[in-house]
Amino acid sequence: TCQMEKSTPRCVPTALTCQDLTCPPGSTCRMDRATPRCVPKVPSCQDLTCPPGSTCRMDRATPRCVPIKSTCQDLDCPPGSTCRMDGTMPRCVP
């Protein structure tokens, strides 16, 4: 970019930022001191959309969709019945 030094215009290098760098898929830009660099993107649950009835959990460094485990706290039983766990599923029983 051009800057005036006293009364003389001079070309001076501009400081690069991540806005100046396009990283390939699977990577993201991070500043390394004053230099933007492409680094591998660490996958997270923010990158994964799970189907209904499941939620994202990290399995070591990998996001995975896992079934939502229901408990009796998730189930409203009608009057005269109570919730009991039947294996891994909550059930209303008289």
Phi and psi restraints in degrees (value plus and minus 20) as a CYANA .aco file:
   2 CYS   PHI    -113.6   -73.6
   2 CYS   PSI     111.7   151.7
   3 GLN   PHI    -153.1  -113.1
   3 GLN   PSI     127.0   167.0
   4 MET   PHI    -105.6   -65.6
   4 MET   PSI     107.3   147.3
   5 GLU   PHI    -134.1   -94.1
   5 GLU   PSI      87.9   127.9
   6 LYS   PHI      39.5    79.5
   6 LYS   PSI    -135.0   -95.0
   7 SER   PHI    -130.5   -90.5
   7 SER   PSI      -6.6    33.4
   8 THR   PHI    -134.4   -94.4
   8 THR   PSI     107.8   147.8
   9 PRO   PHI     -94.8   -54.8
   9 PRO   PSI     117.0   157.0
  10 ARG   PHI    -154.0  -114.0
  10 ARG   PSI     126.4   166.4
  11 CYS   PHI    -106.4   -66.4
  11 CYS   PSI     106.4   146.4
  12 VAL   PHI    -146.7  -106.7
  12 VAL   PSI     127.5   167.5
  13 PRO   PHI     -86.9   -46.9
  13 PRO   PSI     123.6   163.6
  14 THR   PHI    -111.8   -71.8
  14 THR   PSI     130.9   170.9
  15 ALA   PHI     -99.0   -59.0
  15 ALA   PSI     101.9   141.9
  16 LEU   PHI     -98.9   -58.9
  16 LEU   PSI     128.8   168.8
  17 THR   PHI    -150.1  -110.1
  17 THR   PSI     158.4   198.4
  18 CYS   PHI     -85.1   -45.1
  18 CYS   PSI     -39.8     0.2
  19 GLN   PHI     -88.3   -48.3
  19 GLN   PSI     -40.6    -0.6
  20 ASP   PHI    -110.9   -70.9
  20 ASP   PSI     -24.7    15.3
  21 LEU   PHI    -140.1  -100.1
  21 LEU   PSI     109.9   149.9
  22 THR   PHI    -124.1   -84.1
  22 THR   PSI      96.3   136.3
  23 CYS   PHI    -112.5   -72.5
  23 CYS   PSI     130.5   170.5
  24 PRO   PHI     -90.1   -50.1
  24 PRO   PSI     142.5   182.5
  25 PRO   PHI     -75.6   -35.6
  25 PRO   PSI     123.3   163.3
  26 GLY   PHI      67.6   107.6
  26 GLY   PSI     -19.0    21.0
  27 SER   PHI    -154.9  -114.9
  27 SER   PSI     145.5   185.5
  28 THR   PHI    -160.5  -120.5
  28 THR   PSI     140.0   180.0
  29 CYS   PHI    -109.6   -69.6
  29 CYS   PSI     115.5   155.5
  30 ARG   PHI    -153.2  -113.2
  30 ARG   PSI     125.1   165.1
  31 MET   PHI    -101.3   -61.3
  31 MET   PSI     107.8   147.8
  32 ASP   PHI    -130.3   -90.3
  32 ASP   PSI      77.2   117.2
  33 ARG   PHI      39.1    79.1
  33 ARG   PSI    -132.7   -92.7
  34 ALA   PHI    -124.7   -84.7
  34 ALA   PSI      -8.6    31.4
  35 THR   PHI    -136.9   -96.9
  35 THR   PSI     107.3   147.3
  36 PRO   PHI     -95.9   -55.9
  36 PRO   PSI     117.2   157.2
  37 ARG   PHI    -156.0  -116.0
  37 ARG   PSI     126.7   166.7
  38 CYS   PHI    -105.8   -65.8
  38 CYS   PSI     107.4   147.4
  39 VAL   PHI    -146.6  -106.6
  39 VAL   PSI     131.4   171.4
  40 PRO   PHI     -77.7   -37.7
  40 PRO   PSI     117.9   157.9
  41 LYS   PHI    -101.9   -61.9
  41 LYS   PSI     110.0   150.0
  42 VAL   PHI    -102.7   -62.7
  42 VAL   PSI      99.0   139.0
  43 PRO   PHI     -84.8   -44.8
  43 PRO   PSI     126.6   166.6
  44 SER   PHI    -163.4  -123.4
  44 SER   PSI     154.2   194.2
  45 CYS   PHI     -85.5   -45.5
  45 CYS   PSI     -37.7     2.3
  46 GLN   PHI     -87.6   -47.6
  46 GLN   PSI     -41.1    -1.1
  47 ASP   PHI    -110.4   -70.4
  47 ASP   PSI     -24.7    15.3
  48 LEU   PHI    -141.2  -101.2
  48 LEU   PSI     110.4   150.4
  49 THR   PHI    -125.8   -85.8
  49 THR   PSI      97.8   137.8
  50 CYS   PHI    -114.3   -74.3
  50 CYS   PSI     129.6   169.6
  51 PRO   PHI     -89.0   -49.0
  51 PRO   PSI     142.9   182.9
  52 PRO   PHI     -75.9   -35.9
  52 PRO   PSI     123.9   163.9
  53 GLY   PHI      67.2   107.2
  53 GLY   PSI     -18.7    21.3
  54 SER   PHI    -156.1  -116.1
  54 SER   PSI     144.5   184.5
  55 THR   PHI    -160.1  -120.1
  55 THR   PSI     142.6   182.6
  56 CYS   PHI    -109.8   -69.8
  56 CYS   PSI     115.3   155.3
  57 ARG   PHI    -154.2  -114.2
  57 ARG   PSI     125.9   165.9
  58 MET   PHI    -102.5   -62.5
  58 MET   PSI     107.6   147.6
  59 ASP   PHI    -130.0   -90.0
  59 ASP   PSI      77.8   117.8
  60 ARG   PHI      38.9    78.9
  60 ARG   PSI    -131.4   -91.4
  61 ALA   PHI    -126.9   -86.9
  61 ALA   PSI      -6.9    33.1
  62 THR   PHI    -136.6   -96.6
  62 THR   PSI     106.2   146.2
  63 PRO   PHI     -95.1   -55.1
  63 PRO   PSI     116.3   156.3
  64 ARG   PHI    -156.7  -116.7
  64 ARG   PSI     126.7   166.7
  65 CYS   PHI    -105.3   -65.3
  65 CYS   PSI     107.6   147.6
  66 VAL   PHI    -148.0  -108.0
  66 VAL   PSI     129.8   169.8
  67 PRO   PHI     -81.4   -41.4
  67 PRO   PSI     123.4   163.4
  68 ILE   PHI     -95.4   -55.4
  68 ILE   PSI     105.4   145.4
  69 LYS   PHI    -104.1   -64.1
  69 LYS   PSI      96.4   136.4
  70 SER   PHI    -102.9   -62.9
  70 SER   PSI     127.8   167.8
  71 THR   PHI    -150.6  -110.6
  71 THR   PSI     154.5   194.5
  72 CYS   PHI     -83.4   -43.4
  72 CYS   PSI     -41.4    -1.4
  73 GLN   PHI     -88.3   -48.3
  73 GLN   PSI     -41.7    -1.7
  74 ASP   PHI    -109.2   -69.2
  74 ASP   PSI     -26.0    14.0
  75 LEU   PHI    -138.9   -98.9
  75 LEU   PSI     108.3   148.3
  76 ASP   PHI    -118.6   -78.6
  76 ASP   PSI      94.1   134.1
  77 CYS   PHI    -111.0   -71.0
  77 CYS   PSI     127.5   167.5
  78 PRO   PHI     -88.5   -48.5
  78 PRO   PSI     141.4   181.4
  79 PRO   PHI     -75.5   -35.5
  79 PRO   PSI     121.9   161.9
  80 GLY   PHI      68.9   108.9
  80 GLY   PSI     -20.0    20.0
  81 SER   PHI    -151.0  -111.0
  81 SER   PSI     144.4   184.4
  82 THR   PHI    -156.6  -116.6
  82 THR   PSI     141.4   181.4
  83 CYS   PHI    -112.1   -72.1
  83 CYS   PSI     115.4   155.4
  84 ARG   PHI    -154.3  -114.3
  84 ARG   PSI     126.4   166.4
  85 MET   PHI    -101.0   -61.0
  85 MET   PSI     108.0   148.0
  86 ASP   PHI    -131.6   -91.6
  86 ASP   PSI      72.3   112.3
  87 GLY   PHI      50.8    90.8
  87 GLY   PSI    -134.0   -94.0
  88 THR   PHI    -126.1   -86.1
  88 THR   PSI     -16.5    23.5
  89 MET   PHI    -131.8   -91.8
  89 MET   PSI     115.8   155.8
  90 PRO   PHI     -97.6   -57.6
  90 PRO   PSI     120.0   160.0
  91 ARG   PHI    -155.4  -115.4
  91 ARG   PSI     124.2   164.2
  92 CYS   PHI    -106.5   -66.5
  92 CYS   PSI     106.1   146.1
  93 VAL   PHI    -146.8  -106.8
  93 VAL   PSI     127.2   167.2
